[in-house]
Amino acid sequence: MMIKRHDWTKEEIIALYNKPLMDLLYEAASVHRIHHDPNVVQVSTLLSIKTGGCPEDCGYCPQAARYHTDIEGNDLMSVQQVKAQALRAKAGGSSRVCMGAAWRNVKDGPEFEQVLEMVRTINKLDMEVCCTLGMLTENQAKRLAEAGLYAYNHNLDTSEEYYKEVISTRGYEDRLQTIDNVRKTNVTVCSGGIIGMGESVADRAGMLVALASLNPQPESVPINALVAVEGTPMEDEKPVEIWEMIRMVATTRIVMPETQVRLSAGRTQMSREGQAMCFFAGANSIFAGDKLLTTPNPDVNEDMKMFETLGMIPQKPFTKISQPKTVEAADSQYAPLGEKPRWTRPGHTIERNLEATGKKV
């Protein structure tokens, strides 16, 4: 049985990534079968509960207020709207609902209280609940855990070095601090990144070093292929080739053998055969539903047909970790502290991000 390591070097991971493809696939598939059922895939539904208007300058994101995209923003959804979407997702075979809000960080107040109620509501439907809400403090993480949160997503996006070419409004250390705050609770960690943003293979390896070095390693690692959206700084990036996705999935599987590796954004550009090779290489989670926050995603029925063709079945909820208990708001042990943490603003400039705002550099 392969021993889980936290001391991978960038050089080792680059060497893995660049192996002859058949050797890489064989190794990854072998590791995958030791730790997971190769015919079971965890299915999540991603729901944008608050869209657009984000103050960040992430170069890949159409929800950044500063970029001129055709994304229609919306205020925070109601608890009943979210419950209806969760029931629809459950009927379509999803075991998890991941709620995303276009926030820089969580702020104590009525909106966060509403999100906590959404978490309680979905957990009572016997579904895993995940949130991606930006940076959060230890107390906020504890309040989410108490409500019944199963997972918190906070992607590293890329290597620490290349991160400075993607985002200037927050620091890499803030990402790691948020993950650390989540680890102080019983909530699982979901953290991965995006390929196809102009980064090198060394940057992809650097991101995997950062993730594998975490102890414990993330329970879930999404691998996204950039969906280049018109109006964003990365609108002209070339689509990621399927071979790059297969190599990235396989390498991630070997480096983090117990983690669930999720095929995330970019699946609409992948053939069924390409996705099948990603599953063979160790992917065992997908996002289902017609949208991933704001970008297209394959139809649920198409995914179920693909599963049938491949002889695969959706994973049942709480297979890996038991269902968290929900504590009602009236019985909460944690009060909002009205915190105003000083999350970093590095202050450097990224030329293509500035150009995309319409400003002159």
RABEL-V600336 format. One line per field, one symbol per residue. phi: phi as a letter, one per 40 degrees, with the letter a starting at -180 (. if undefined). psi: psi as a letter, one per 30 degrees, with the letter a starting at -180 (. if undefined). burial: 1 if it has 16 or more other C-alpha atoms within 10 Angstrom, else 0. A space follows every 10 residues. Layout:
phi: ???
psi: ???
burial: ???
This chain:
phi: .cccbbbcbc ccccccdcdd dccccccccc cdccbaccbb bcbbbcbcca bggcccbdcc bcccccccbc cccacdcccc cccccccccc cchcbabbbb bcbcacbcid ccdccdcccd ccdccgbcbb bbbgcacccc ccccccchcc abcaccgacc ccdccbbbca cccccccccc ccccbcccbb aaabbhcgcc cccccccccc ccccbccdca bcbbcdbcbd hcdbccccdc cdcccccccc cccccbcccc cbcbcgcccb cccccccccc chcaaacbhc abfbbcadcd ccccccdccc gbbccccgcc bcccccbcdc bccbccbgcb ccccbdgcbb dccccccgcc c
psi: kkkkkggkle eeeeeeeglk eeeeeeeeee eefefljfgk kkklkkkjfj klgkflgkff kffkfflilg kjlllkllee eeeeeeeeee fggkfkkjkk kilelkkkae eeeeeeeeee eeefghkkkk kjgaklleee eeeeeefgke lkkjkfeale efeffekffl leeeeeeeee eefgagklkj kbaklgggll eeeeeeeeee effkjllkfk jkjkkkjjkk flfgfgkkkk keeeeeeeee eeeeeiffkk kkjbkgffgk leeeeeeeee ffkhklkllf kjdflllkke eeeeeeeeef hllkkllhee klklkkklef gkfklkfhki kikljeflkj efeeeffflk .
burial: 0000010101 0011011000 0001101111 1100010111 1111111111 1111011111 1111111110 1000011010 0110110011 0111111111 1111111100 0110111111 1111001111 1111111111 1111111111 1111111111 0111111111 1101111111 1110111111 1111111010 1111111111 1110001111 1111111110 1111100001 0100111111 1111111111 1111111010 0101111111 1111111111 1111011101 0011011000 0111111000 0011011010 0000000000 0010000001 0011011000 0
